Amino acid sequence: MTYEIAIQKLGDIVEKLSSQSLPLSQATSLFEEGMELIKFCYNELKVTKGKIFEIKKELDKLKLEEME
């Protein structure tokens, strides 16, 4: 699954929970699915943040080398 697909699914869940009168068991199931999607998205953002940090470190290192 990609981040974008997870966000879309999460949006669909939010829409269903807020616009439909659902049985409690179905609402609970959707809520649990939404929580798993949130965890997935959070992890994806955390990994991406780490990658960006590493790229920035490399760029800063190159800039320092150019100044020498």
ChimeraX attribute file (.defattr): number of C-alpha atoms within 10 A of each C-alpha:
attribute: neighborCount
match mode: 1-to-1
recipient: residues
	/A:1	7
	/A:2	10
	/A:3	16
	/A:4	10
	/A:5	12
	/A:6	17
	/A:7	16
	/A:8	13
	/A:9	15
	/A:10	21
	/A:11	13
	/A:12	14
	/A:13	17
	/A:14	14
	/A:15	11
	/A:16	14
	/A:17	16
	/A:18	11
	/A:19	9
	/A:20	9
	/A:21	10
	/A:22	13
	/A:23	8
	/A:24	9
	/A:25	9
	/A:26	12
	/A:27	17
	/A:28	13
	/A:29	11
	/A:30	19
	/A:31	16
	/A:32	12
	/A:33	15
	/A:34	20
	/A:35	13
	/A:36	14
	/A:37	20
	/A:38	16
	/A:39	12
	/A:40	17
	/A:41	19
	/A:42	13
	/A:43	13
	/A:44	14
	/A:45	13
	/A:46	12
	/A:47	12
	/A:48	12
	/A:49	12
	/A:50	12
	/A:51	12
	/A:52	12
	/A:53	12
	/A:54	12
	/A:55	12
	/A:56	12
	/A:57	12
	/A:58	12
	/A:59	12
	/A:60	12
	/A:61	11
	/A:62	11
	/A:63	11
	/A:64	10
	/A:65	9
	/A:66	8
	/A:67	6
	/A:68	5
